[in-house]
Amino acid sequence: MSWTEKPFTRNAATCSSCGATVEKGQRGWTNSEEPKGKRVRCLMCGPAVSAVHVDPVAGSSALRLDARRRGDNYLKGAHGEYLMGEYLANELAASARVLTDRHVPGDSEANIDHVVVASSGVWIIDSKKWKGEIHYRSPKFPSTDPRRYLYVGGVDRTPQIAKIYRLVIPVARVIGDRSVNVHPAMVFIEAVWGIPESVHFKRGKGPYLHEGVFLSGGHSIITKINEPGPLSLENVDALYRKLDKAMPPR
C-alpha cells in the first residue's frame, strides 16, 4: 500500500515528521504498511518517500562466490546475470522497474537474479549460461506425445525448471495479491538453440511455456515483458517499493 491522502474521520493524529496534530475532519497522509508512529503525515509535510535500495551490478553475488570457491559455474553464472542486466537496461520499457540480485524472502542463502515489475506483471528471471545446444521437444521425434522436455547438450534438464518455484512462491507471498500475475522465466544467455528452436527464438518471437515457466532467450523475454498489461504505473511503483523493502540486495 502506498501513501494515501484522506480526511481523518475518526480521530486526530500526530504527524510523524513535524509533530503537528492532524485534527479530526482534517486531511492528511496515511500508510498502514509503515511502522507504528510513522504512519501519519500532515498535508504540509506530504507523504514520506521510502528509501529504495541501490541494486548491485548484476552477477555480483555469483562473482563473490567465485572469488571464495573458484568454481567455473559461479563465474559463468556471474557472466550470464551481468549480460541479462545489460539487456534489461537497454531494452526494457521505461515504465518497468528492476530489482537485481536480491535475497529470496525467508531464505538467507538463495538469491533471485532479476525481478522485473511491469504493466504485464511481476517477472522472476533466473539467468542461465549453460553449455551445449538447447532443444525443447517431445522425448522422441516424430512423436504424438504431448509432453515436452528441455535438453541442453543432450542432457535432460527438465527437472531444473520446477526449481524456479523456490523463488516464485516467496515473492508471491510478499505481493499478497492473487490478481497480480507472477511470471517465472528461465532465460538462456547467448545460448545455441537447436532447430526448430533457432527459428522460434529469433528476436521478437515468443518464448515457450512449460508448466507455467517461460523458457526463453534474453531478448525474447524482454519483448514479452514489454507487452501491455493490467498494471498501471502507480501499481508498478507500489509493487516495486513493496518488493524492494522485503528483498534487500545480496
N, C-alpha and C positions, 0 to 999 in steps of 0.2 A: 504494500500500500504506500502511495506517495503522500506528500503533504497536501491537505485539503483545506480550502478557506470556507468557513461556515459560521453561522451565529451560534453562540453558546446559550442554548435554550434552557439548560437545567441549572447549571451552577457557574459561578465565577471561577476563573483560573488564573494562575500566575505564569507570565511569560518566562520561559527558561533562559532567554537571552539577556533581557534588561531588568527583569523582576517586576515589571509593571503588571497591574491587575487588569485582566480582561473581564469586564463586568458581565453579569448575566444579561443576555439580549444583545451584547456587542459581538462583532465579528472578529475572528482570529483564525490562526492556522493550527491544525492538529495532524498528528501522525501516530497511530496506535502502535506501530512497529518500533518506535524509538524507545529507549529505556525510560523507566519511570522518572519523572522530574524533568524529562527532556521532550515531552510530547506536545507541548503548547508553545506557540509563538504569537506575539501580538502583531497587528497589521503593520505597525511601524517597522518592526524588525524583519518581518517576512519569513518565509519558510527557510529552515536550515538546509544547507547544501551538504549532503553526505559526502564524506571523503571517498574517492574512488581509488582503488589500488592501482599502482603503476605496474603494468604487466612486465615480466621478464622477456628477454628475447626468446622466441620460440626455440625449444631444444635445450634450454639452459640446464634444466634438472638432469636430462639424459647425459649432457656433457659432464656434469659433476660426477655422475656415476661412472662414466668412462675414465675420468681422472683418478678415481679411487680404485676401480677394479680392472681397468684396461681391457674391457671386453669389446670386441668389434661390434657386437649387436647394439651396445649403447651408443657408440659413435654413429652407426647407421641410423639409429632412432633419432639422434640429435639432428642429423643431416635432413632426414625426412620432415621432422617437425619444423625446422627452420625454413625449408622450401615451401611448406604449406602456409606458414606465416607470411611469406613473401607473396604468395598467390592471393591470399586474403587481403593483404594490404593494397595490392594493385588492382584487384578485380571485383571486390565486394562492393555492393551498393553503399552509398554514403550514409544511408539511414540505418544500416545494420551496426551492431555493436559486437565486439570480440573480447572474450576473456581467454588469455593464453597461459598454458602451463599451470593449471590450478589444482589445488587439493580436491580429492573426492570427499564430499561431506561424510564424516563418520569414519574415515579411513586415513590414518596418518601416513601411510606408505604410498598409496596409489595416487596417480595424477591423471588429469584429462588434458590432452594436447591443446584442444581448442573448443571453446563453447561460443557459438555464434547465436545472437538474438536478432531476428529479422522479422519482417512482416509475415513471412511464411512459417514462422515458429522458432523454437529453440533447437539448435543443431549441436549434437555431440560428435565431435570429429576425432577419430583415432587414426593417426597417420601411420602408414606402413611403408617401409622401403625394403621390400623383400626381393631376393634374387630369384630369377627364373621367370619363364613365360607364364602368364596368367590365363587360365581358362575357367569359365563358369558354364557348366554343361551337365547334361544327364550322365549317368555312370558309363553308358556305352553309346556309341554313335554308329548308325542312327538308332534312336530309341523312342518309344512312346511313353517311357517312364516320366511322370510329371515332376519327379524330384530333380533338384539341381545341386551340384556340388562345386565347391571352389577348389581348384587345383593351382598350385604355384610350384613351378619347376617339377611337375609330375607328382607332387606330394599333396594329399588331401588335407586342405586347411579349413574345411567346413566347420569343424568344432570350434575354431577360433572366433567365428562370427558371433556365437551366442555369448561369448565372454564380455562383449561390449555392454551387455545389460548390467554388469557390475558397476559401470559408470552411469548408465542412463537412469536406473531406478533411484539412486540417491539424489540426482538432480531433480527428477520428477517430484520427489518428496519435498524438496526445498520450494519448488514452484507452487505446489499445493493446489493446483487448479487444473482439473482434467480437461477443461476446454482449450487449454494451451497445448498445441501439438509439439511433441518432443520427438525429434528425428535423429536416430543414431546413424552414423556413417563411418564405414571403414574405407579409408581413402588411400589409394596406392600412388606413391610419388615416383615419377619418372619410371613407370613400370613398362614392361614389354608385354603387350596384350596379344594373345593368340587370335586366330581367325575363328569365329566372326567378331570376337571382341574388339579387334583393332578397328573394325568398321563402326561398331556400336559406340565406341568411346571417342570418336572424333570430337573435337572441340564443339561444345554446344549440344551434343547428344545427351539424352537422359541416361542415368545410371541404372543398374539392375537393383531390384528389391528382393532381398532374401529374408523371409521371416521377420519383416519389419525393419531390417537393416539395409541401408543403401550401400552398395559396392560400387566404387567409382574411382575415376582418376581425379586429380586435383582441380583441373579447370572445369570439368563437367559438373562436379558437385557444387561449385560456386554458381554456375548457371542455374542450378536447381534452387539453391538458397535464395537467389535474387528474384525468383518468381513472386508475384504479388500474392498476399495472403490476408488473413483476418486481423492481424495485429496492427494497431495504429502506432504512430511514432511515440505517443505517450505511453502506450502499453510496452513497447520495446524498451524505452528508457527505464520504466519502473521495474521490469523483469531484470534488466541488466544490473541495476543497482542492488536488487534483492539477491541475485546470484553472486555478485561481486562481494557482498557482505558475508555471505555464507561460505564462499570458496576463496580463501586467500591464495596468493601466488605461492608456488613451491620455492 
